[in-house]
Amino acid sequence: MPSLNTIAKQHRKLYFGSATNNVEFVNDTAYRDILQNNRMFGQITAANSMKWGSTEPFPGVFTFDDADQVVQFAKTNGQILRGHNCVWHNHLPDWVLNGTFTESEILSVVQRHCGTLVGRYRGQIYSWDVVNEVINDDGTFRETLFFNSSGTKYIATAFHTARAADPFAKLYANDFNIEGPGPKSTAYRNLIKDLKKEGVPIQGLGIQSHLVVGELPVNIKENLEAFTKLGIEVAITELDIRMTLPETPSLLAQQKKDYETIISACNEVKGCIGVTVWDFTDKYSWIPRSFAGEGNACPWDDNLQIKPAYFGIIDGFRK
């Protein structure tokens, strides 16, 4: 049976990878045996342990034990690392979430956090999601505490700080609902153009791809190409395709086709450099906690057995 990272690299992609959480690969031996196989997964993303709430719980007090553990796991297994993430409006500690900041104060807070986080892993991370989910579905900027305190200045500050902290990492924005064309994708193209015009070192866009069985957008390939024409690379960064439960053979068949569709779109775009699933097994998927009555979004089931979706991924690379 072909391994997913092996087949991705055969088709000139940099990696096929998975997100993970520490408790999973530390405590679940069967899970770890699959995840640590770099022929299956050539890249690792820390799903939670590099986020702000996990790394700077109090002002200027940093804790990196869990993040370091993910980095060491990937290094030991010869896997590429993606850093996720520097600035996001969720998973924030109370001192940020409930704080009141002037413009200069929030920009200083962003500088300290991004500089310390990115700098700790200088030269060890392929790419960083420097800003995460900064635009609404209608194309307007998300009104977060960062935006409300500084407008869009925090975005440029985060990128410049990340570049100073690690001149080697690729610097990304990352978001959902930008797989196909629409107001949000247009807004990201405009943001990328503006940032590049201002000399902000944005180099990539993460296309999260939290999708729904049978509801994929049209023109995914063309949309990815439109981003790469701006002089950046793109990656599928958080792929899962959820279904309304209970699972049926027809839903599994459609899910297989949908995985094939998104993978083949990336495969056909030279500037789409890799694909990451947002954990590879339904056992640890975030979907059931967030979408009532939905789930089974991953290529492996709860028992760590491959599903038809796995072969959809293979077919997508071979298409």
VOBA-161345 format. One record per residue (C-alpha): residue number from 1; residue in one letter; x, y, z. Coordinates in Angstrom, 1 decimal. Example, Ala and Ser with C-alpha at 12.3 -4.5 7.8 and 13.67 -1.06 7.14 Angstrom:
<recs>
+-----+---+--------+--------+--------+
!   k ! r !     xx !     yy !     zz !
+-----+---+--------+--------+--------+
!   1 ! A !   12.3 !   -4.5 !    7.8 !
!   2 ! S !   13.7 !   -1.1 !    7.1 !
+-----+---+--------+--------+--------+
</recs>
This chain:
<recs>
+-----+---+--------+--------+--------+
!   k ! r !     xx !     yy !     zz !
+-----+---+--------+--------+--------+
!   1 ! M !    0.0 !    0.0 !    0.0 !
!   2 ! P !    1.5 !    3.4 !   -1.0 !
!   3 ! S !    2.5 !    5.7 !    1.9 !
!   4 ! L !    1.1 !    9.2 !    1.6 !
!   5 ! N !    4.3 !   11.3 !    2.1 !
!   6 ! T !    6.2 !    9.0 !   -0.3 !
!   7 ! I !    3.6 !    9.5 !   -3.0 !
!   8 ! A !    3.3 !   13.2 !   -2.4 !
!   9 ! K !    7.1 !   13.6 !   -2.9 !
!  10 ! Q !    7.0 !   11.4 !   -6.0 !
!  11 ! H !    4.6 !   14.1 !   -7.4 !
!  12 ! R !    7.0 !   16.9 !   -6.5 !
!  13 ! K !    5.4 !   18.1 !   -3.3 !
!  14 ! L !    7.5 !   18.9 !   -0.3 !
!  15 ! Y !    5.5 !   16.8 !    2.1 !
!  16 ! F !    2.3 !   15.2 !    3.2 !
!  17 ! G !    1.8 !   15.7 !    6.9 !
!  18 ! S !   -0.4 !   15.7 !   10.0 !
!  19 ! A !   -1.2 !   17.9 !   13.0 !
!  20 ! T !   -1.0 !   16.3 !   16.4 !
!  21 ! N !   -1.3 !   17.0 !   20.1 !
!  22 ! N !    1.2 !   15.9 !   22.7 !
!  23 ! V !   -1.1 !   13.6 !   24.7 !
!  24 ! E !   -1.8 !   11.6 !   21.6 !
!  25 ! F !    1.7 !   10.7 !   20.5 !
!  26 ! V !    2.9 !   10.4 !   24.1 !
!  27 ! N !    0.2 !    8.1 !   25.4 !
!  28 ! D !   -1.1 !    6.2 !   22.4 !
!  29 ! T !    1.5 !    3.8 !   21.1 !
!  30 ! A !   -0.5 !    2.5 !   18.1 !
!  31 ! Y !   -1.2 !    6.1 !   17.1 !
!  32 ! R !    2.5 !    7.1 !   17.5 !
!  33 ! D !    3.6 !    4.1 !   15.4 !
!  34 ! I !    1.7 !    5.6 !   12.5 !
!  35 ! L !    2.6 !    9.2 !   13.0 !
!  36 ! Q !    6.3 !    8.7 !   13.4 !
!  37 ! N !    6.6 !    6.9 !   10.0 !
!  38 ! N !    8.1 !    9.6 !    7.8 !
!  39 ! R !    7.1 !    7.7 !    4.7 !
!  40 ! M !    3.5 !    8.3 !    5.7 !
!  41 ! F !    3.9 !   11.7 !    7.3 !
!  42 ! G !    6.8 !   13.9 !    6.3 !
!  43 ! Q !    5.6 !   16.9 !    8.2 !
!  44 ! I !    4.2 !   17.7 !   11.7 !
!  45 ! T !    2.1 !   20.6 !   12.9 !
!  46 ! A !    1.6 !   21.2 !   16.6 !
!  47 ! A !   -2.2 !   21.5 !   16.8 !
!  48 ! N !   -2.2 !   23.4 !   20.1 !
!  49 ! S !    1.1 !   23.4 !   21.9 !
!  50 ! M !    2.6 !   26.4 !   20.0 !
!  51 ! K !   -0.5 !   28.6 !   20.4 !
!  52 ! W !   -0.4 !   31.8 !   22.5 !
!  53 ! G !   -2.3 !   30.3 !   25.4 !
!  54 ! S !    0.1 !   27.4 !   25.6 !
!  55 ! T !    3.3 !   29.3 !   25.3 !
!  56 ! E !    2.8 !   32.7 !   27.1 !
!  57 ! P !    0.3 !   32.1 !   29.9 !
!  58 ! F !    1.4 !   35.3 !   31.7 !
!  59 ! P !    2.9 !   38.5 !   30.4 !
!  60 ! G !    6.5 !   37.7 !   29.4 !
!  61 ! V !    6.4 !   34.3 !   31.0 !
!  62 ! F !    7.0 !   31.6 !   28.4 !
!  63 ! T !    6.5 !   27.9 !   28.7 !
!  64 ! F !    7.8 !   25.7 !   25.9 !
!  65 ! D !    7.8 !   22.2 !   27.3 !
!  66 ! D !    5.0 !   20.9 !   25.1 !
!  67 ! A !    6.2 !   22.7 !   22.0 !
!  68 ! D !    9.7 !   21.5 !   22.5 !
!  69 ! Q !    8.3 !   17.9 !   22.7 !
!  70 ! V !    6.7 !   18.2 !   19.3 !
!  71 ! V !    9.8 !   19.7 !   17.8 !
!  72 ! Q !   11.9 !   16.9 !   19.2 !
!  73 ! F !    9.4 !   14.2 !   18.0 !
!  74 ! A !    9.6 !   15.6 !   14.4 !
!  75 ! K !   13.4 !   15.9 !   14.5 !
!  76 ! T !   13.8 !   12.3 !   15.8 !
!  77 ! N !   11.7 !   11.1 !   12.9 !
!  78 ! G !   13.1 !   13.2 !   10.2 !
!  79 ! Q !    9.9 !   15.2 !    9.7 !
!  80 ! I !    9.5 !   18.8 !    8.6 !
!  81 ! L !    7.8 !   21.2 !   11.1 !
!  82 ! R !    5.2 !   23.9 !   10.5 !
!  83 ! G !    4.8 !   26.5 !   13.3 !
!  84 ! H !    1.2 !   27.2 !   14.3 !
!  85 ! N !    0.7 !   30.0 !   15.2 !
!  86 ! C !    1.9 !   33.5 !   16.3 !
!  87 ! V !   -1.2 !   35.7 !   16.4 !
!  88 ! W !   -4.8 !   34.3 !   16.5 !
!  89 ! H !   -7.9 !   35.7 !   18.3 !
!  90 ! N !   -8.6 !   32.3 !   19.9 !
!  91 ! H !   -6.6 !   30.2 !   22.4 !
!  92 ! L !   -5.4 !   33.4 !   24.1 !
!  93 ! P !   -4.5 !   33.6 !   27.8 !
!  94 ! D !   -6.8 !   35.7 !   30.0 !
!  95 ! W !   -4.3 !   38.5 !   30.3 !
!  96 ! V !   -4.5 !   39.1 !   26.5 !
!  97 ! L !   -8.1 !   38.2 !   26.0 !
!  98 ! N !   -9.4 !   40.5 !   28.8 !
!  99 ! G !   -6.7 !   43.2 !   28.5 !
! 100 ! T !   -7.1 !   46.8 !   27.4 !
! 101 ! F !   -4.3 !   47.9 !   25.1 !
! 102 ! T !   -3.3 !   51.1 !   23.3 !
! 103 ! E !   -1.9 !   50.7 !   19.8 !
! 104 ! S !    1.7 !   50.9 !   20.9 !
! 105 ! E !    1.0 !   48.5 !   23.8 !
! 106 ! I !   -0.6 !   45.8 !   21.6 !
! 107 ! L !    2.1 !   46.1 !   19.0 !
! 108 ! S !    4.7 !   45.7 !   21.7 !
! 109 ! V !    2.9 !   42.6 !   23.1 !
! 110 ! V !    2.8 !   41.1 !   19.5 !
! 111 ! Q !    6.5 !   41.8 !   19.0 !
! 112 ! R !    7.5 !   40.1 !   22.3 !
! 113 ! H !    5.3 !   37.1 !   21.7 !
! 114 ! C !    6.2 !   36.5 !   18.0 !
! 115 ! G !    9.8 !   37.3 !   18.5 !
! 116 ! T !   10.2 !   34.9 !   21.4 !
! 117 ! L !    8.2 !   32.1 !   20.0 !
! 118 ! V !    9.7 !   32.2 !   16.5 !
! 119 ! G !   13.2 !   32.9 !   17.7 !
! 120 ! R !   13.2 !   29.8 !   20.0 !
! 121 ! Y !   12.9 !   27.5 !   17.0 !
! 122 ! R !   15.1 !   29.6 !   14.6 !
! 123 ! G !   16.3 !   27.5 !   11.7 !
! 124 ! Q !   14.2 !   24.5 !   12.8 !
! 125 ! I !   10.7 !   25.4 !   11.3 !
! 126 ! Y !    9.9 !   25.2 !    7.6 !
! 127 ! S !    7.1 !   27.8 !    7.9 !
! 128 ! W !    5.1 !   29.8 !   10.4 !
! 129 ! D !    1.4 !   30.7 !   10.4 !
! 130 ! V !    2.3 !   34.2 !   11.5 !
! 131 ! V !   -1.3 !   35.5 !   11.4 !
! 132 ! N !   -4.3 !   33.1 !   11.6 !
! 133 ! E !   -7.9 !   33.9 !   10.5 !
! 134 ! V !   -7.7 !   37.7 !   10.2 !
! 135 ! I !  -10.5 !   38.1 !    7.6 !
! 136 ! N !  -14.2 !   37.4 !    7.8 !
! 137 ! D !  -16.1 !   35.4 !    5.2 !
! 138 ! D !  -17.5 !   38.7 !    3.7 !
! 139 ! G !  -14.0 !   40.0 !    3.1 !
! 140 ! T !  -13.9 !   42.5 !    6.0 !
! 141 ! F !  -11.1 !   42.4 !    8.6 !
! 142 ! R !  -12.0 !   40.4 !   11.7 !
! 143 ! E !  -12.6 !   42.8 !   14.6 !
! 144 ! T !  -10.3 !   41.1 !   17.2 !
! 145 ! L !   -8.6 !   42.8 !   20.1 !
! 146 ! F !   -5.6 !   43.1 !   17.9 !
! 147 ! F !   -7.5 !   44.8 !   15.1 !
! 148 ! N !   -9.5 !   47.0 !   17.4 !
! 149 ! S !   -6.3 !   48.2 !   19.1 !
! 150 ! S !   -4.1 !   48.8 !   16.0 !
! 151 ! G !   -6.1 !   48.3 !   12.8 !
! 152 ! T !   -4.1 !   46.2 !   10.4 !
! 153 ! K !   -0.7 !   47.4 !   11.9 !
! 154 ! Y !   -0.4 !   44.2 !   14.0 !
! 155 ! I !   -0.3 !   42.1 !   10.9 !
! 156 ! A !    2.8 !   43.9 !    9.5 !
! 157 ! T !    4.4 !   44.0 !   12.9 !
! 158 ! A !    3.9 !   40.2 !   13.4 !
! 159 ! F !    5.5 !   39.5 !   10.0 !
! 160 ! H !    8.5 !   41.8 !   10.5 !
! 161 ! T !    9.1 !   40.4 !   13.9 !
! 162 ! A !    8.9 !   36.8 !   12.7 !
! 163 ! R !   11.4 !   37.6 !    9.9 !
! 164 ! A !   13.8 !   39.2 !   12.3 !
! 165 ! A !   13.5 !   36.2 !   14.7 !
! 166 ! D !   14.0 !   33.6 !   12.0 !
! 167 ! P !   15.3 !   34.7 !    8.6 !
! 168 ! F !   15.0 !   31.1 !    7.3 !
! 169 ! A !   11.3 !   30.2 !    7.9 !
! 170 ! K !    8.6 !   30.8 !    5.3 !
! 171 ! L !    6.1 !   33.2 !    6.7 !
! 172 ! Y !    2.4 !   32.5 !    6.1 !
! 173 ! A !   -1.1 !   33.8 !    6.7 !
! 174 ! N !   -3.6 !   31.0 !    7.3 !
! 175 ! D !   -7.4 !   30.8 !    7.1 !
! 176 ! F !  -10.5 !   28.8 !    6.3 !
! 177 ! N !  -13.1 !   29.2 !    3.5 !
! 178 ! I !  -10.6 !   30.4 !    1.0 !
! 179 ! E !  -10.4 !   27.1 !   -0.9 !
! 180 ! G !  -12.6 !   28.5 !   -3.7 !
! 181 ! P !  -13.2 !   32.0 !   -5.1 !
! 182 ! G !  -15.3 !   34.4 !   -3.2 !
! 183 ! P !  -15.1 !   37.6 !   -1.2 !
! 184 ! K !  -12.8 !   36.2 !    1.4 !
! 185 ! S !  -10.3 !   34.9 !   -1.2 !
! 186 ! T !  -10.4 !   38.2 !   -3.0 !
! 187 ! A !   -9.8 !   40.0 !    0.3 !
! 188 ! Y !   -6.7 !   37.8 !    0.9 !
! 189 ! R !   -5.3 !   38.5 !   -2.5 !
! 190 ! N !   -5.7 !   42.2 !   -1.8 !
! 191 ! L !   -4.1 !   41.9 !    1.6 !
! 192 ! I !   -1.2 !   40.0 !    0.1 !
! 193 ! K !   -0.7 !   42.6 !   -2.6 !
! 194 ! D !   -0.8 !   45.4 !    0.0 !
! 195 ! L !    1.6 !   43.7 !    2.3 !
! 196 ! K !    4.1 !   43.0 !   -0.4 !
! 197 ! K !    3.8 !   46.6 !   -1.7 !
! 198 ! E !    4.7 !   47.7 !    1.8 !
! 199 ! G !    7.7 !   45.4 !    2.0 !
! 200 ! V !    6.1 !   43.0 !    4.5 !
! 201 ! P !    7.7 !   39.6 !    4.1 !
! 202 ! I !    4.6 !   37.4 !    3.5 !
! 203 ! Q !    5.7 !   34.3 !    1.5 !
! 204 ! G !    2.8 !   31.9 !    1.8 !
! 205 ! L !   -0.9 !   31.3 !    2.4 !
! 206 ! G !   -2.3 !   28.4 !    4.3 !
! 207 ! I !   -5.6 !   27.1 !    2.9 !
! 208 ! Q !   -7.0 !   25.3 !    5.9 !
! 209 ! S !   -9.6 !   23.2 !    4.1 !
! 210 ! H !  -12.0 !   22.2 !    6.9 !
! 211 ! L !  -14.6 !   21.0 !    4.4 !
! 212 ! V !  -18.0 !   19.2 !    4.3 !
! 213 ! V !  -18.7 !   16.0 !    2.4 !
! 214 ! G !  -20.4 !   16.8 !   -0.9 !
! 215 ! E !  -20.1 !   20.6 !   -0.5 !
! 216 ! L !  -16.6 !   21.4 !   -1.9 !
! 217 ! P !  -16.4 !   24.8 !   -3.7 !
! 218 ! V !  -15.8 !   24.9 !   -7.4 !
! 219 ! N !  -12.7 !   26.1 !   -9.1 !
! 220 ! I !  -10.3 !   25.2 !   -6.3 !
! 221 ! K !   -7.3 !   24.8 !   -8.7 !
! 222 ! E !   -7.9 !   28.1 !  -10.3 !
! 223 ! N !   -8.2 !   29.8 !   -6.9 !
! 224 ! L !   -4.9 !   28.3 !   -5.7 !
! 225 ! E !   -3.3 !   29.5 !   -8.9 !
! 226 ! A !   -4.6 !   33.0 !   -8.4 !
! 227 ! F !   -2.8 !   33.1 !   -5.1 !
! 228 ! T !    0.5 !   31.7 !   -6.4 !
! 229 ! K !    0.5 !   34.3 !   -9.2 !
! 230 ! L !    1.0 !   36.9 !   -6.4 !
! 231 ! G !    4.5 !   35.5 !   -5.9 !
! 232 ! I !    3.7 !   33.3 !   -2.8 !
! 233 ! E !    3.4 !   29.6 !   -2.2 !
! 234 ! V !    0.3 !   27.9 !   -0.9 !
! 235 ! A !   -0.3 !   24.8 !    1.2 !
! 236 ! I !   -3.3 !   22.8 !    2.3 !
! 237 ! T !   -2.7 !   23.2 !    6.1 !
! 238 ! E !   -5.7 !   21.7 !    8.1 !
! 239 ! L !   -7.5 !   19.3 !    5.9 !
! 240 ! D !  -10.5 !   17.3 !    7.1 !
! 241 ! I !  -13.8 !   16.6 !    5.4 !
! 242 ! R !  -16.7 !   16.1 !    7.8 !
! 243 ! M !  -20.0 !   14.3 !    7.3 !
! 244 ! T !  -23.4 !   14.3 !    9.0 !
! 245 ! L !  -23.6 !   11.2 !   11.1 !
! 246 ! P !  -24.3 !    8.3 !   11.0 !
! 247 ! E !  -21.7 !    7.3 !    8.5 !
! 248 ! T !  -23.0 !    5.4 !    5.4 !
! 249 ! P !  -21.3 !    3.7 !    2.5 !
! 250 ! S !  -22.5 !    6.5 !    0.2 !
! 251 ! L !  -21.0 !    9.2 !    2.5 !
! 252 ! L !  -17.7 !    7.4 !    2.6 !
! 253 ! A !  -17.7 !    7.1 !   -1.2 !
! 254 ! Q !  -18.4 !   10.8 !   -1.5 !
! 255 ! Q !  -15.7 !   11.7 !    1.1 !
! 256 ! K !  -13.2 !    9.6 !   -0.9 !
! 257 ! K !  -14.1 !   11.7 !   -4.1 !
! 258 ! D !  -13.8 !   14.9 !   -2.1 !
! 259 ! Y !  -10.4 !   14.1 !   -0.7 !
! 260 ! E !   -9.3 !   13.3 !   -4.3 !
! 261 ! T !  -10.7 !   16.6 !   -5.5 !
! 262 ! I !   -8.8 !   18.8 !   -3.0 !
! 263 ! I !   -5.6 !   16.8 !   -3.3 !
! 264 ! S !   -5.6 !   16.8 !   -7.1 !
! 265 ! A !   -6.1 !   20.6 !   -7.1 !
! 266 ! C !   -3.0 !   21.1 !   -5.0 !
! 267 ! N !   -1.2 !   18.5 !   -7.0 !
! 268 ! E !   -1.9 !   20.3 !  -10.3 !
! 269 ! V !   -0.7 !   23.7 !   -8.9 !
! 270 ! K !    3.1 !   24.0 !   -8.9 !
! 271 ! G !    3.1 !   26.5 !   -6.1 !
! 272 ! C !    1.0 !   24.3 !   -3.8 !
! 273 ! I !    3.9 !   22.8 !   -1.8 !
! 274 ! G !    2.2 !   20.3 !    0.5 !
! 275 ! V !   -0.8 !   19.0 !    2.4 !
! 276 ! T !   -1.5 !   18.6 !    6.1 !
! 277 ! V !   -4.4 !   16.7 !    7.6 !
! 278 ! W !   -5.8 !   18.1 !   10.8 !
! 279 ! D !   -4.9 !   14.9 !   12.6 !
! 280 ! F !   -5.1 !   11.8 !   10.7 !
! 281 ! T !   -7.7 !    9.8 !   12.7 !
! 282 ! D !  -11.3 !   10.3 !   13.8 !
! 283 ! K !  -10.2 !    9.2 !   17.2 !
! 284 ! Y !   -8.7 !   12.6 !   17.9 !
! 285 ! S !  -10.6 !   14.8 !   15.5 !
! 286 ! W !  -11.8 !   18.2 !   16.8 !
! 287 ! I !  -14.9 !   18.0 !   14.6 !
! 288 ! P !  -17.4 !   16.3 !   17.0 !
! 289 ! R !  -16.6 !   18.8 !   19.8 !
! 290 ! S !  -17.4 !   21.7 !   17.5 !
! 291 ! F !  -20.1 !   20.5 !   15.1 !
! 292 ! A !  -23.0 !   18.6 !   16.8 !
! 293 ! G !  -24.0 !   15.5 !   14.9 !
! 294 ! E !  -21.0 !   15.7 !   12.5 !
! 295 ! G !  -17.7 !   13.9 !   12.4 !
! 296 ! N !  -15.7 !   11.0 !   10.8 !
! 297 ! A !  -13.7 !   13.7 !    8.9 !
! 298 ! C !  -10.3 !   12.0 !    8.7 !
! 299 ! P !   -8.6 !    9.4 !    6.5 !
! 300 ! W !   -8.3 !    6.9 !    9.4 !
! 301 ! D !  -11.2 !    5.8 !   11.6 !
! 302 ! D !  -11.5 !    5.7 !   15.4 !
! 303 ! N !   -9.7 !    2.3 !   15.4 !
! 304 ! L !   -6.8 !    3.6 !   13.4 !
! 305 ! Q !   -7.9 !    1.7 !   10.3 !
! 306 ! I !   -7.7 !    3.4 !    6.9 !
! 307 ! K !  -10.9 !    4.5 !    5.2 !
! 308 ! P !  -11.8 !    5.0 !    1.5 !
! 309 ! A !  -10.6 !    8.6 !    2.0 !
! 310 ! Y !   -7.0 !    7.3 !    2.2 !
! 311 ! F !   -7.3 !    6.0 !   -1.4 !
! 312 ! G !   -8.9 !    9.3 !   -2.4 !
! 313 ! I !   -5.7 !   11.0 !   -1.4 !
! 314 ! I !   -3.6 !    8.6 !   -3.4 !
! 315 ! D !   -5.9 !    9.0 !   -6.4 !
! 316 ! G !   -5.6 !   12.8 !   -6.1 !
! 317 ! F !   -1.9 !   12.7 !   -6.4 !
! 318 ! R !   -2.0 !   10.3 !   -9.3 !
! 319 ! K !   -4.7 !   12.1 !  -11.2 !
+-----+---+--------+--------+--------+
</recs>
